[in-house]
Amino acid sequence: MKNNFSLSAKGKAGIRLSGKGSIRLTPFNGLMKTEFDRVPAKSLFSWFSKSPLLTTIQGQISGKGTFTFPGIAFTGTLQADKGSLSLRDNQTISWTGNVLHGMNYTARPFHLGIALVELQSLSLPWTITNNDDTALENFSAFLQSYFPMADRTHRSKNSVTLSPVDIQEIVILNGQIALTDTRTNPPWSASISKLNGQIKNIHSGMAPVISQLQFSGKLDDSPFTVEAQGDLFSPERNGSFSFSLDDHPLASFHHQISQVLDVNTGKGDFGLEINSYWEESQLSSSGKIHFSKIEPISPIADSALTLALLEGTDNSFSMDLSFSEPRPVAATSLFERILVQFQKFVVKGSVSPFLLAQGDFTDLIDNEMIEFIPGEFMLSDQGRNNLSKYGALMINHPNIRLVLSGNYDEKTDRAAMKKQMEEIESKRVNTENKEKFAEWKRQKEAYYKALELKQKKLTLEGKIIEQDIPPKFLQEFVPIQPQTIQVDQAMLEELAQKRAEIVQKHLTSQLQLKSERIQLDKNRQAGTACGVSVTLKPYFQTIPQ
């Protein structure tokens, strides 16, 4: 059909409209190729549809394409700068630039096809409540509430039905979201900025089509990525998504953490990786949260020893996450789940700190003693093993210090020391008796030999000598006897102190650990143990001890 009309119009605020095309009176229809600028969105879209998605758009629309009537249809490009959209929940989405490339729209039957949507500086609020689903489900619900979809329940194998919605790609550039989570106390707020990404393959046809979503941005100043996929027009919950966040400061949750944990929120950060998928009407999630440089508010805080044992040589630790939840999936916040898990660590550490240590230290549970041989300063085999374990513990956990208390067993150590001292005394007496006997024998033999020579000489002279023999040579040798050994309290306490000093020297000299991490308890303890008892304490260099 040849062109049989043209029009041109101008209005206030730079409104401009031009077009030319053809009109047929019987049956009445028309086709116009048009260009327009700065047309009010409400005026323009009232021609297209009564859908609240279009009638609540504010802004000015420019574009060009082909418009047909009275069966409303449009193919071409639309551009909406500095616009906004009011949603049903009284929230508003705004943007500074919105271009719809390759648009193909028909009112009846409804069809919206777009090759590419470019959204510049998209801005929207996001409030999370206990009744919420995931962001993927929220987006799916948004699409299903505003756009029609094919009836998949009556799908014929050979039928070909045009998909009501066919959007190939949505690209978001430099978006921002004002995020509020009302599930925490007090509610947590953050800003998502530099949001960039795309959504591909949005279809509402009879055949299920998997859409892909991929975004990156910053949560406050921390980089994050999101990837998701799912059938956005399915009546059933489906799909999966993954989220990762790097180096987010703990200070972001200061008001929430300070009410329940004695952790210094002024320091430290965390990263998060989580993967979720729908299965049998439940959202199953697994992942890991990694904490770095977390400190307690004081060395006597309940969390101090727990943190010291959880953190390794790089002052970091991780917590595995695994949970499933039915709808609404947001009933329990991830913050609450992490908080509960950390509180379990605190309780676990109060039962036995070694349950938290990184490595195999389970044999130290209920065995916090470096054993010595009874009555001695020498380690037993078990004592050497335990000392080695404690050394490894100190190397692996730089925020731990040890308090060493020398111990002695009143009965065992006393008996062993007495036996050792009696053996030493016996050896001393035997040695001394041998020396004294040899000297006594030598003197006796020398005396009798001198007496014999003197007697011979006098006999030759015809003389007789009478001489008294000293009593010590007339009697048998009398050996000295061992002294009675007594092990007093001071000796036991000295033994205990020496044991503690030996352990301290090994840890500081052999393993080159800082001396301030090894503390001696001056109070020697009497009990049923021959060794050194060990108490774990937190040691954070930046916190006064």
Buried (B, 14 or more C-beta within 10 A) or exposed (E): EEEEEEEEEEEEEEBBBBBBBBBEEEEEBBBBBBEBBBBBBBEBBEEBBEBBBBBBBBBBBBBBBBBBBEEBBBBBBBBBBBBBBBBEEEEEBBBBBBBBBBBBBBBEEBBBBBBBBBBBBBBBEBBBEEEBBBBBBEBBEBBBEBBBBBEBEEEEEEEEEEBBBBBBBBBBBBBBBEBBBBBBEEBBBBEBBEBEBBBBBBBBBBEBBBBBBBBBBBBBEBBBBBBBBBBBBBEEBBBBBBBBBBEBBBBBBBBBBEEEBBBBBEBBBBBBBBBBBBEEEBBBBBBBBBBBBBBBBBBEBBBBBBBBBBBBEEBBBBBEBEBEBEBBBBBBBBBBBBBEBBBEBBEBBEEBBBBBBBEEBEEBEEBBBBBBBBBBEEBBEBBBBBBEBBBBBBBBBBBBBBBBBBBBBEEBBBBBBBBBBBEEBEEEBEEEBEEBEEEBEEEBEEBEEEBEEEEEEEEEEEEEEEEEEEEEBEEEEEEEEBEEBEBEEEBBBBBBBEBBBBBBEBBBEEBEBEEEBBBBBEEBBBEEBBBBBBEBBBBBEEBEE
